[in-house]
Amino acid sequence: MKLTALQPSAFVPVKENKCDVLVETGSPAVVQHTTVRIDRTEPLPRDHIVWSLCSLLYGNPFCLGLAALCYSVKARDRKLLGDLEGARKQGSTALCLNIFALVLVVTMIILFFVMLYLQDILFY
């Protein structure tokens, strides 16, 4: 279709990527995009939520796994809000509670086997 000066330009609606774009017939469509690159100088703080869930489900001495999970969720919330220093503090507390819970569980398992061994020696 050739356009003349008496005819108004014809526009055809075209669907592209769920956006309505009007493209003039006979001319190419112009698409613009911008790439934004964000360089981070420091890594994001860790929240240790997976370790906290494991501490909660597998051997939860003195509810330390639950406390660690609460601090992990708080750290994740702080990180999403952009408070990296608060997230770092909450994540550090969750890490300490997870380590303490792990040490207690391993100590209890070792004591259990030592007592089981001593029982066999003493009573047989």
C-alpha positions as CSV (number, residue, x, y, z in Angstrom):
1,M,0.0,0.0,0.0
2,K,1.5,3.3,-1.1
3,L,0.6,6.4,0.9
4,T,-0.2,9.6,-0.9
5,A,-0.5,13.2,0.4
6,L,-4.3,13.0,0.5
7,Q,-4.4,9.9,2.7
8,P,-3.6,10.0,6.4
9,S,-0.9,7.6,7.4
10,A,-2.2,4.2,8.3
11,F,-1.4,2.7,11.6
12,V,-1.7,-1.0,12.4
13,P,-1.9,-2.2,16.0
14,V,0.7,-5.0,16.7
15,K,1.0,-7.1,19.8
16,E,4.6,-7.6,21.0
17,N,5.4,-9.1,24.4
18,K,2.0,-8.3,25.9
19,C,2.4,-4.6,25.0
20,D,0.3,-2.7,22.5
21,V,2.5,-1.0,20.0
22,L,1.3,1.1,17.0
23,V,3.5,0.5,14.0
24,E,3.2,2.6,10.9
25,T,2.9,0.4,7.8
26,G,6.0,0.5,5.7
27,S,8.3,1.8,8.4
28,P,10.4,-0.2,10.9
29,A,9.5,-0.2,14.6
30,V,11.9,1.4,17.0
31,V,12.6,-0.5,20.2
32,Q,14.6,1.0,23.0
33,H,16.0,-0.8,26.0
34,T,18.4,0.2,28.8
35,T,20.8,-2.0,30.6
36,V,21.6,-1.1,34.2
37,R,24.6,-2.6,35.8
38,I,25.0,-2.3,39.6
39,D,28.4,-3.0,40.9
40,R,28.5,-4.0,44.6
41,T,31.6,-3.3,46.6
42,E,30.6,-5.6,49.5
43,P,28.6,-8.8,49.5
44,L,25.2,-9.0,51.0
45,P,25.0,-10.3,54.5
46,R,24.1,-14.0,55.0
47,D,21.0,-15.0,56.9
48,H,21.8,-18.7,57.5
49,I,18.1,-19.6,57.2
50,V,18.7,-23.2,55.8
51,W,21.1,-24.0,58.7
52,S,18.5,-22.6,61.1
53,L,15.8,-24.8,59.7
54,C,18.1,-27.8,60.0
55,S,18.8,-26.8,63.6
56,L,15.1,-26.5,64.3
57,L,14.2,-29.9,62.8
58,Y,17.2,-32.1,63.7
59,G,18.1,-31.8,67.4
60,N,16.7,-28.6,68.9
61,P,18.4,-28.3,72.3
62,F,16.9,-25.7,74.5
63,C,14.9,-24.3,71.5
64,L,18.1,-22.8,70.1
65,G,17.0,-23.8,66.6
66,L,13.8,-21.8,66.9
67,A,15.7,-18.8,68.2
68,A,18.2,-19.1,65.3
69,L,15.3,-19.3,62.9
70,C,13.7,-16.2,64.3
71,Y,17.0,-14.3,63.9
72,S,17.4,-15.6,60.4
73,V,14.0,-14.4,59.3
74,K,14.7,-11.0,60.9
75,A,18.0,-10.9,59.0
76,R,16.3,-11.7,55.8
77,D,13.7,-9.0,56.4
78,R,16.4,-6.4,57.2
79,K,18.2,-7.3,54.0
80,L,15.1,-6.9,51.9
81,L,14.5,-3.5,53.5
82,G,18.0,-2.3,52.7
83,D,19.3,-2.2,56.3
84,L,22.5,-4.2,55.7
85,E,24.1,-3.4,59.0
86,G,21.0,-4.7,60.9
87,A,20.9,-7.7,58.7
88,R,24.5,-8.4,59.4
89,K,23.9,-8.3,63.2
90,Q,20.8,-10.5,63.0
91,G,22.6,-13.0,60.8
92,S,25.6,-13.1,63.1
93,T,23.4,-13.8,66.0
94,A,21.7,-16.6,64.0
95,L,25.1,-18.0,63.2
96,C,26.2,-18.1,66.8
97,L,23.0,-19.8,67.9
98,N,23.3,-22.4,65.1
99,I,26.9,-23.1,66.1
100,F,26.0,-23.4,69.8
101,A,23.1,-25.8,68.9
102,L,25.3,-27.9,66.7
103,V,28.0,-28.2,69.5
104,L,25.3,-29.2,72.0
105,V,23.8,-31.9,69.7
106,V,27.2,-33.3,68.8
107,T,28.2,-33.4,72.5
108,M,24.9,-35.1,73.5
109,I,25.4,-37.7,70.8
110,I,29.0,-38.4,71.9
111,L,27.9,-38.6,75.6
112,F,25.2,-41.0,74.6
113,F,27.6,-43.4,72.9
114,V,30.1,-43.1,75.7
115,M,27.5,-43.9,78.3
116,L,26.2,-46.8,76.2
117,Y,29.8,-48.2,76.0
118,L,30.4,-47.7,79.7
119,Q,27.1,-49.5,80.5
120,D,28.3,-52.5,78.5
121,I,31.6,-52.6,80.3
122,L,30.2,-52.1,83.8
123,F,27.1,-54.4,83.7
124,Y,28.5,-57.3,81.7
